[in-house]
Amino acid sequence: MPTATIDGIETYYEVSGSGPPLLLFSPGGFNATLENWSSFGIYQRLDLLPRLAAHCTCIAFDRRESGRSGGRVERITWADYAAQGRGLLDELGIERAHLFGGCIGCSCVAAFAVAYPQRVERMVLYSPAGGPRYRLMQEARFAEHVAYVAEHGLEAVVALATGGDQTFSQDPRLGPWVAVLRNDPAFAARYVERNAGEYLALVEQMAARLFDRDTVPGPRAEDLMALELPALVVPGHDTSHATSAARYLEECLEGSEYWDVPPEAQTSETASPRILDFLQQ
């Protein structure tokens, strides 16, 4: 089980294939594990990872607070998620890489590109999460966690986390640190000792900063417009992946390519060739 310690947080990752490095920011919201490339949403049928690994060195990882990676209770920002990816490239001795984001991983890729443009070759933004319904859903999810902690305390959150296997998306009462609470008893022991009032303020501020707009969360439009990096944008079309979110990225990223194909027409036979054609330009 390869792991790297990045900014004090253990990151689980896997490397497959050979060729130009391709850093993958997983889909799956607050459960962004590398397995989601074959099991989550549209990616389950696209079979992207093995097809891309035939041409690229694919670096997939569990995002912090997800899966087997560790975490830390703090006001997490998109820049923090980007820093994890940069740290993994540093660990592997890779100076520049292509980036691939799926779902909310697109926001992480965008944040990475804004913070470290010199480390990026090309970026693929596949079915970006965003849209007004997505924002409202995220706000409601965090609000339910806040309400549960306010009524029952942090000990109840740990009991829920260790007594089941649901994610924050499936049971919002669990909060965004559920995977670490479940996997790391020492982290759980420190978690329950926190001041509940300070914790609730932190969570509310984190949610407000992460999901502050009705389009793709992450860097400001002005920062995206300043990028001079080739990008391929692929649209989604549901309440969490609004087509307007993909069009927003296309508009902000000057010179980007937009694959104007609805999700139902994106298949295992068409998606990988389109992505590889873009990466190999």
N, C-alpha and C positions, 0 to 999 in steps of 0.2 A: 504494500500500500504506500505509494510515494506521497510524501507530504513535504511542504515547505513552510517555514515560519516567516510570515510577512507582517511586519509591524507588530510583532508579538502574538499574532493570531495564526494558528495552524491551518494550512490550506491543503485539502486533499485534491490531487490532480492525476490525470492520466495522459500519456502521450502515445499517439498511434500514427502510423504511416511514415512517409518520407517525402521530402520536397520542401518548398518554401514554408516557413512557419505560419500557422493560422491559429490565433488565440480566440477561443470560443467563449463568449459570455452566455451562460445557459438561460433558457426560458424557464418560466415557472414561478414568477413573482417572488415571494419570500421563501420559496422552497426551490431555489434555482440550483438543482443538482445536475451533474453531468449526465446522469441516466435519462434526464428529460429530453435529450436529443433523440432518444428512440422511444420514449413512452408518453410524452406530453403533447396533447392537442394535435395540431397538424403535423408535428415532427414525427409522430408515431408512424405515419404512413409514408413520409418522404424519404426515410432511410438515408439521411444526409451524411452522417459521420463516416460510415465505411466507404461511401463513394468519394467523399472529399479526401479521406486518408489515402486513397490510391494515388493522389497527386500532391498532397500537402502533408506536412508534419502537423497534425492536429493536436492542440493542447487544450483539453477540456478540464474543467475544475468545478468543484462545489463552491458557490459563492459564500462569502463569510455569512455566518448564521444559518447556513443551509447544509443539509446532509451531514457529511462527516467532518466538515470544516468547523473551526471554532468561531468564537465571537467575543464581543465586548459590549457591555451596556453603555452606550454613548449616543449622541445625536448623530446618527449615521447620515451621511450625505452621498450624493452621486460621486463626488470626488473620492470618497473613501472606497467605494466599489471600484473605481478606476485605479486607485493606488494598489489594490490587491492584484489586479491584472498586471500592472507595471512591475510589481514586486516579483511576480511569478516569472515574467520574462527575465528579470535580473537574475533570479535563482538559476534559470536554465542557460544563462549566458547568451541571450538573444537580444540584439540591439534593436532590430526592426522586425515587424510582423504585420501580416494581414490581420484584420479584426473581423469577427463575425458575431453579431448579436441576434438573439431570438427573443421575441416578446419584450419583456422589460429589460432584457439584456441589451437592447438597442440603446436605451438611456445610458447604460454603463459604457457602451462603445462610444457614444457621443461625448460623454464626459472624459473618457480616455483621450479621444482625439483633440479635444480642446486643451486638456492639460499637458499632453505629451505628443504634439503633432509630429515631432521629429522621430518618434518611435513607430509611426504608422505608415504602411505601404498603401493598402486599400482597405475599405471597410464595406461589409455587407450588413444591411439593416433589414432583417426579415420579420415581417408581421409585427411592426412596433406597437407596443402597448400604449394606449392613450385614448383620448376622447372624453367628453363630459361624463358619460356614464361610468367610465373607468375611474375618473376622479371621485365621483360620488360613492362608488363602491369601496374604494380605498379609505375614504374618510369615514364611512360607516363601519368598516372593519376595525380601524383604530379606535373609534369611539366606543365600540362594544368592548374592546379590551380594557380601555380606560374605566368604563363603568363597572366592569367585573372586578378589577383591582380595587377600585374605590369602595365597593361593597364587601368584598371577601378577603382582600389582602393578597400579598405576593405568595404567601405559603399555599394558597388555594391554586394559584397558577402552576406552581411546581407540582402539586398533587395531580392536577389535570394532565400536565405534560408527561409525567413519569407513569401515569396510569393508562395511557393510550398511545395511539400512533398517528393521530390526526395532525394536520398542518395548520398554520395560522389562517390560510385561506379556507380550510374546511371548518375550523372552529375558531372564530376570531377571539374568543376569550383567552386563548393561549398566548397571544402576542408574538412579536417578531423574533423573539429569542428562544422559541420552543425547542428547536433542534438541539441547541447547545444545552439547554436545561435537561433534555432527555439523555444526552450523551456524556455529559461532564458533571459528575456529582459535586466536584469542588466549585464549579461555576454556579450550580444551583444553590449551594450553601452560601455563597457570597450574595447571590441574587436576593434571597429572603431577608438578608440583613440590611438591605437598602432602605432609605427613608421613603415611604410610600408617596408622600406629597411631592418630593423632588423627582421621584421616578415618573409620576404621572405628568408633571410639567415637561420633563424630558421627552416623553413619548408624544405628547401633543405637539411640541415644537418640531420634533422629527417628522411627524406626519405632515404638518403644515408646510415644511420646507421641501419635502420630497414630492408632494402632490399639490402643487400650487397653481396649476393651469389646466385648461380644458383641451390641451393637445399633448404632445409627447413630453413627459416630465424630463428634467435634466438641465443641460446648459441653456442659457438665454439664446434667443434667436440671433442676436447680434454676434455672439461668439461663434455660432454655427456658420453664419454668413462669412465670417473672417477666415474660415478654413479653406485650404487649397488642397484637398485630398479627394481622390476618386472614391465615389460611393455608389453602391447599388442599393436601391430601396425597393422592397417587395411588400405589397399591401396585404393587410388582413381585412376582415369585414365582419366584426361582431361587437358586442358591447364592451369587450376589453381591448380590442384591437381595431379601432375605428379606421376606416379607409382615410378619413381626414387626417389622422395621425401620420400615415405614410406620405400623404400629399404635402403635409407641413414640412417634413424632412426634405422632400424633393425640392420644395421651394427655398428652404433655407440653405441647402447645400448646393451651391452653384456648380453646374456642370455634372450633377449626379445623373445616373441612369435610373429610370423607373420602369420596372417590369410590370406592365399594365395587364396583369392576368389575375382574375379573381381566385380566391383560395381553392375553390372547388376544381379549378382547372390546373392548379399547381400539383404536379404528381411526382412520384419517384423517378419517372423517366424524363421529366422536363426540368425539374428544379435544380438538380446537381449540375447538369450541363450548362444551364444558364449562369449559375454561380461560378463555375470553373472558367467559363468563357470570359467572364468579367475579371476574375483574379489573374488570368494568364495574359491579359492585354499588356 
